[in-house]
Amino acid sequence: MSTPQSQAEWTERYAGALMNTFGLPKLVLTRGEGAHVWDADGREYVDLLGGIAVNALGHAHPRLVAAVTDQLQTLGHISNFFASGPQITLAEKLGELLQGKLVEPVETRVFFTNSGAEANEAAFKLTRRTGRTKIVATTGSFHGRTMGALALTSKAAYREPFEPLPGDVVFVEYGDVAALEAAVDDQTAAVLIEPIQGEAGVIVPPRDYLPSAQRIAHENGALLWLDEIQTGVGRTGAWFAHQHPDLVDAPVVPDIVTLAKGLAGGIPIGACIATHGSGKLFDPGNHGTTFGGNPVAAAAALAVLDVIESDGLLAHATAMGARLRDGLVADPRVIDTRGAGLLVGLTLAEPKSAEVASAAQDAGFIVNAATPERIRMAPPLVLTEADADSFLAAWPQILDHAGVSA
Ligand code: PLP
């Protein structure tokens, strides 16, 4: 059998070999470097989606490649009967980063997984160990596709084909403090919130929302659980979105934080981090995983955290995000821009996001149509000024080609 070269041939093989959960792929990609990727026809794109907030260091970053290669050559996998240095060091490092600027040290415990949904499954099970079952989650939420994570996800189209889902989840309006006050009670195990809703199209709540959620949860003896799977690991210009001064008006110390996506820059990993002693709710045998905490994934995550620190990528993400937002909103066909750092959302004057994403792709840029009105971008944190500027220069024509009017 000869090796197909073109996207058309790959796409035909895809359709014959893979389950149709995602529809046909928009592109078949063959390689990447920095914030650039190339398709099977040899065409180059600026990747402004970064594997949906995953490729924090872009594609083929030499320090990530070296960390993975070295670890794989040294010790690739062990079971969780055993432990490895990278796993322990990563757990300690995440604990340190979660301390932020706190004066009082907070004890942390980590459970590693392979994905965001699994990190949320772990957290969901952890909340059951409080002896309570009720979870207060929010409208517009997205927490993953496993049965537990889906039970916490509000979108009816995702949920309904799989009901009944694990129970006792109540949804309240996102960003509404009074709705939380009304819903959280002494039966509530946890309040679950995304600091910015990514899948919903980059929705930023008022700055008092997370601090109020913390107060309300704790007044009722419930845990505050923040899903930072999309917003964590520098995406917003802070290590965690809940530490970002533009996003909160008072300090927040969540009881549970879930992470995944950008943590290892594309090597599968997730983490459920618990503070305030809630990490001790699990006893031996309560939860487990074969791959979670794998030395290669942990080494990759350590390399990502190290590069973010050494290359000043938090400040860079803040600067690049501002540059993109300012440039995009300069066009009158953009009603607003949202987000923080390099989690960038914008609202179009007309519900033509699919046309805009397609016109952007034709022009050599990858963006995401999050909702009919909203475009989302989550580019690599290493996005260069030149990459950002090339997109901004093309933006008016992209809107023209998509047929968007003011
Ligand atoms: N939680 C949030 C906030 C997410 O954005 C996602 C993925 O988009 C998930 C959970 C699920 O993560 P995964 O796709 O790795 O299971």
Boltz pocket constraint, residues with backbone or C-beta under 6 A from the ligand:
constraints:
  - pocket:
      binder: B
      contacts: [[A, 52], [A, 114], [A, 115], [A, 116], [A, 117], [A, 118], [A, 120], [A, 142], [A, 143], [A, 144], [A, 145], [A, 194], [A, 196], [A, 198], [A, 199], [A, 227], [A, 228], [A, 229], [A, 230], [A, 260], [A, 261]]
      max_distance: 6.0
